[in-house]
């Protein structure tokens, strides 16, 4: 990565709180759950996270808050190019994460969710907790909304508050490790049910407040969990988890857990440890859910959990936590147990009562709210 891009990634300051009305009214400054670290030189279409209709419905049903662009990225219209440049400038300035969907995805009578879809033009829409609260359809090339960054910027400032929890790609992650600024990093996976539950139950409300900068990465990308063919490469994934310190070694590291799981968050200081040894840079961490449940004598017990006696006494962020710190060995009532084949699972409806406060404690410790 160019040094200029690294500087933008590491030194961009969090944005001030933006004015808004009562929650749920049109015109609110909607706090977006995630942002995206801008990458210099990206093609227009590559700036966005592309959704299918099913993917959009999933985000809506999960109650997410996000920006959506309805656009045909194959368009050669000058108004499309003009708007891409205008919106791109704002995305770079504020590290905005914008999802994109092709208007063709709404063919065949599929639910448009209230979106205005006009052939030949783009629609920029805002969803708050899964509900469409505002949208604007672009005009011709000379339309100020399409061509004037100040006009588009003012429209966005009235309606959204950018998140300081930014998605990064593998190259940007490498740059963070090669820098000298400590950072907090979340490992998520787009097709992981526990990750979706954590986003809804923990990260969405957490990021409603203005926070210090942090990062998340979707591990479903080439070089981390996927090979060059786009398929899961298990050997590559195991190597990555070993490299960054998600999986445990024989000697054990407090922030590591078992074979390494998502969702997990790590606190990393590139100034520590051995140069090039990423796991030696890990300061702290936690894993959400992923407890191991067993049946013994008609009772259901947590055979293993990130939260055991050793971590309860060694992790700095847990020292001031007043809730339940140890889950390993806990007996789970039968009505809280689900079965998936031969695997026993602790129903998230109940396990969240323990894991959500623990996750919030770590996040509050390392990603504090910025004082107003």
C-alpha positions in Angstrom: 0.0 0.0 0.0 1.2 3.5 -0.8 2.4 5.5 2.2 -0.2 8.1 1.5 -3.0 5.5 1.7 -1.6 4.2 5.0 -1.5 7.7 6.4 -5.2 8.2 5.5 -6.0 4.9 7.1 -4.2 5.5 10.4 -4.6 9.3 10.9 -8.2 10.0 9.8 -9.9 11.6 12.7 -13.4 10.6 13.9 -16.2 12.8 12.7 -18.2 15.1 15.1 -21.7 14.2 16.1 -24.2 15.4 13.6 -27.6 17.0 14.4 -30.7 14.8 14.2 -34.3 14.6 15.3 -36.2 12.1 17.4 -35.4 8.5 16.5 -37.4 7.1 13.7 -38.4 10.4 12.0 -37.3 11.3 8.5 -34.2 13.5 8.5 -32.6 11.9 11.5 -28.8 11.6 11.7 -28.8 7.8 11.5 -25.7 6.4 13.2 -24.2 3.9 10.7 -23.0 0.6 12.1 -19.8 0.3 10.0 -17.6 2.4 7.8 -15.0 1.4 5.2 -11.3 2.4 5.0 -11.0 4.1 1.7 -8.5 2.6 -0.8 -6.9 4.9 -3.4 -7.3 4.0 -7.0 -10.4 1.8 -6.6 -12.7 1.4 -9.6 -16.2 2.9 -9.1 -17.9 -0.5 -8.6 -15.1 -1.8 -6.3 -15.8 0.9 -3.7 -19.1 -0.8 -2.7 -20.2 -4.0 -1.0 -22.5 -5.5 -3.6 -25.8 -7.1 -2.5 -28.3 -9.4 -4.0 -32.0 -8.9 -3.3 -31.7 -11.7 -0.7 -28.7 -10.0 0.8 -30.6 -6.8 1.1 -33.6 -8.5 2.7 -31.2 -10.1 5.2 -29.8 -6.7 6.2 -33.3 -5.3 6.6 -34.6 -8.2 8.6 -31.5 -7.9 10.9 -32.4 -4.3 11.6 -29.2 -2.9 10.3 -28.5 0.8 9.7 -26.7 1.5 6.4 -26.4 3.4 3.2 -27.6 1.8 0.0 -26.9 2.8 -3.6 -29.2 1.4 -6.3 -27.1 1.6 -9.5 -26.2 -0.1 -12.7 -22.5 0.0 -12.6 -22.3 -0.9 -16.2 -23.8 2.4 -17.2 -21.9 4.8 -19.5 -24.1 7.7 -18.8 -22.3 10.9 -18.0 -24.6 11.6 -15.0 -23.6 8.2 -13.6 -19.9 9.1 -13.9 -20.5 12.5 -12.4 -22.3 11.1 -9.4 -19.7 8.4 -8.8 -17.0 11.1 -8.6 -19.1 13.2 -6.3 -20.1 10.3 -4.0 -16.6 8.9 -4.1 -15.2 12.1 -2.8 -17.5 11.9 0.2 -16.8 8.3 0.8 -13.1 9.0 0.9 -13.5 12.0 3.2 -15.7 10.2 5.8 -14.7 6.5 5.2 -18.4 5.8 4.3 -19.4 2.2 3.8 -22.0 2.2 1.0 -23.8 -1.0 -0.1 -24.8 -1.3 -3.7 -27.5 -3.2 -5.5 -28.3 -3.5 -9.2 -31.8 -2.4 -10.1 -32.2 -5.6 -12.1 -32.3 -7.4 -8.7 -35.8 -6.1 -8.2 -37.2 -7.7 -11.4 -39.9 -10.3 -11.4 -42.1 -8.4 -8.9 -39.6 -8.6 -6.0 -40.3 -6.3 -3.1 -38.6 -2.9 -3.7 -39.0 -2.1 0.0 -40.2 1.4 -0.8 -37.2 2.3 -2.9 -37.7 4.7 -5.8 -36.1 3.0 -8.8 -35.9 5.1 -11.9 -34.4 3.7 -15.1 -31.1 5.4 -16.1 -30.6 7.1 -12.7 -29.3 6.1 -9.3 -31.0 6.1 -5.9 -29.1 6.8 -2.7 -31.1 5.5 0.3 -30.7 5.4 4.1 -31.9 2.5 6.2 -32.2 2.9 10.0 -32.6 -0.3 12.0 -33.9 -2.0 8.9 -36.3 0.7 7.9 -36.1 3.0 4.8 -36.1 6.5 6.3 -34.8 8.6 3.4 -33.7 8.5 -0.3 -32.8 10.7 -3.2 -32.9 9.9 -6.9 -30.1 11.5 -8.9 -30.8 14.0 -11.7 -29.0 15.0 -14.9 -25.2 15.7 -14.9 -25.9 19.4 -14.0 -28.1 18.5 -11.0 -26.2 19.8 -7.9 -27.0 16.6 -5.9 -25.2 14.6 -8.7 -22.3 16.9 -9.4 -21.6 19.1 -6.4 -19.8 17.5 -3.4 -21.0 20.3 -1.1 -24.7 19.6 -1.9 -24.4 15.9 -1.5 -22.3 16.4 1.6 -24.9 18.6 3.2 -27.7 16.0 2.4 -25.7 13.3 4.1 -24.6 15.4 7.1 -28.3 16.0 7.9 -29.2 12.4 7.7 -26.3 10.1 8.7 -23.4 9.9 11.2 -20.5 8.0 9.8 -19.1 5.1 11.9 -15.5 5.0 13.1 -15.5 1.2 13.1 -14.1 0.6 9.7 -13.9 -2.5 7.4 -10.5 -3.1 6.0 -9.2 -5.5 3.4 -6.2 -7.7 3.7 -3.7 -5.2 2.2 -5.0 -2.5 4.6 -4.7 -5.0 7.5 -1.1 -5.7 6.6 -0.5 -1.9 6.6 -1.9 -1.7 10.1 0.5 -4.4 11.4 3.4 -2.6 9.7 2.6 0.7 11.4 3.3 1.8 14.9 -0.2 2.7 16.2 -2.0 0.2 18.5 -5.4 -0.8 17.2 -8.5 -2.9 17.9 -9.5 -5.4 15.3 -12.6 -7.5 14.9 -12.7 -10.7 12.9 -16.1 -11.3 11.3 -17.5 -13.5 8.6 -20.3 -12.6 6.3 -21.9 -16.0 6.4 -21.5 -16.6 10.2 -24.7 -16.7 12.3 -22.9 -15.7 15.5 -21.4 -12.7 13.7 -24.8 -11.5 12.5 -26.1 -11.9 16.0 -23.2 -10.0 17.5 -23.7 -7.2 14.9 -27.3 -6.8 15.8 -27.1 -7.3 19.6 -23.8 -5.6 20.3 -22.1 -3.7 17.5 -25.1 -1.8 16.3 -26.0 -0.2 19.7 -22.3 0.2 20.5 -21.6 2.2 17.4 -24.6 4.5 18.0 -22.2 6.6 20.1 -19.2 8.4 18.6 -16.2 6.2 19.2 -12.4 6.1 18.8 -11.2 4.5 15.6 -11.4 0.7 15.3 -11.4 -1.9 12.5 -13.1 -5.0 11.4 -12.3 -7.5 8.7 -14.5 -10.0 6.8 -12.3 -13.1 6.7 -14.2 -14.4 3.7 -11.6 -12.9 1.3 -8.7 -14.2 -0.8 -5.6 -14.7 1.2 -7.3 -15.2 4.5 -10.0 -17.9 4.3 -10.5 -18.1 0.5 -8.0 -19.3 -2.1 -7.5 -17.8 -5.5 -10.5 -19.8 -6.8 -12.8 -18.1 -4.3 -13.4 -21.3 -2.4 -12.6 -21.9 1.3 -9.0 -23.0 1.7 -8.9 -24.6 5.2 -5.1 -24.9 5.3 -4.8 -21.2 4.5 -7.4 -20.3 7.1 -5.7 -22.3 9.8 -2.4 -20.7 9.0 -3.9 -17.2 9.2 -5.5 -17.9 12.6 -2.2 -19.2 13.8 -0.4 -16.2 12.4 -2.6 -13.5 14.0 -3.0 -15.3 17.3 -6.7 -16.4 17.2 -5.8 -20.1 17.7 -4.0 -21.4 20.7 -0.6 -22.9 20.8 0.6 -25.5 23.4 2.0 -22.8 25.6 -1.3 -20.9 25.5 -1.9 -17.2 25.0 -4.8 -15.6 27.0 -6.4 -13.9 24.0 -6.4 -17.1 21.9 -9.1 -19.7 22.1 -9.1 -23.3 20.8 -8.7 -23.6 17.0 -9.6 -19.9 16.6 -13.1 -18.7 15.9 -15.2 -15.8 14.7 -16.4 -13.4 15.9 -13.4 -12.4 17.8 -11.8 -9.1 18.7 -8.1 -8.5 19.4 -6.2 -5.5 20.8 -2.9 -5.3 18.8 0.2 -3.2 19.4 2.7 -3.4 16.5 5.4 -2.0 18.8 5.4 -5.1 20.9 6.9 -8.5 20.4 9.0 -9.7 17.6 9.0 -7.9 14.2 7.0 -9.9 11.8 5.5 -12.1 14.5 1.9 -10.9 14.6 0.7 -13.1 17.4 3.4 -11.6 19.7 1.8 -8.2 19.1 -1.5 -9.3 20.7 -2.3 -7.4 23.9 -5.8 -8.6 24.7 -8.9 -10.1 23.1 -12.1 -12.0 23.4 -14.2 -14.5 21.5 -18.0 -14.2 21.2 -20.1 -17.3 21.7 -18.5 -20.5 20.4 -18.8 -22.3 23.7 -18.5 -26.1 23.7 -21.5 -27.9 25.3 -21.6 -31.5 26.5 -24.2 -33.8 28.2 -23.0 -35.7 31.3 -25.3 -37.7 33.5 -28.4 -36.0 32.1 -26.9 -32.5 32.8 -25.7 -30.0 30.2 -22.4 -28.4 30.9 -20.1 -25.9 29.1 -17.1 -28.2 28.5 -15.1 -25.3 27.1 -15.5 -21.5 26.7 -13.2 -18.6 26.1 -14.2 -17.5 29.6 -12.4 -19.8 31.9 -10.6 -19.3 35.3 -7.3 -18.5 33.6 -8.5 -15.7 31.4 -10.7 -14.3 34.2 -7.6 -13.6 36.2 -5.2 -12.6 33.4 -7.1 -10.4 30.9 -6.8 -6.7 31.8 -10.2 -5.7 30.5 -12.0 -8.3 32.6 -10.6 -7.0 35.9 -13.1 -4.3 36.3 -16.1 -6.3 35.0 -18.7 -6.9 37.6 -20.8 -9.6 35.8 -20.1 -13.3 35.3 -16.5 -13.8 34.2 -16.3 -17.6 34.1 -18.6 -19.7 31.8 -16.6 -22.9 31.5 -18.1 -25.6 33.7 -21.4 -23.8 34.0 -24.5 -26.0 33.9 -27.0 -25.0 31.3 -30.8 -25.7 31.8 -32.2 -28.2 29.3 -34.6 -25.7 27.8 -31.7 -23.5 26.8 -30.0 -26.2 24.7 -30.4 -26.7 21.0 -29.2 -29.7 19.0 -27.7 -29.6 15.4 -27.2 -33.3 14.6 -24.8 -34.6 17.2 -23.7 -31.1 18.2 -25.2 -29.4 21.2 -25.6 -25.6 21.1 -26.4 -23.0 23.8 -29.4 -21.0 22.4 -28.2 -17.5 21.6 -31.4 -16.1 23.2 -29.9 -17.2 26.6 -26.1 -17.2 26.0 -26.4 -13.6 24.8 -27.3 -12.6 28.4 -23.8 -13.5 29.3 -21.8 -12.9 26.1 -23.3 -9.5 25.2 -22.2 -7.7 28.5 -18.7 -9.3 28.2 -18.3 -8.2 24.6 -19.4 -4.7 25.5 -17.0 -4.6 28.4 -14.0 -5.3 26.1 -15.2 -2.8 23.5 -15.8 -0.1 26.0 -12.4 -0.7 27.5 -10.5 -0.4 24.2 -12.8 1.7 22.0 -14.2 4.4 24.4 -16.8 6.9 23.6 -15.4 10.3 22.5 -16.4 13.0 25.1 -18.7 15.6 23.6 
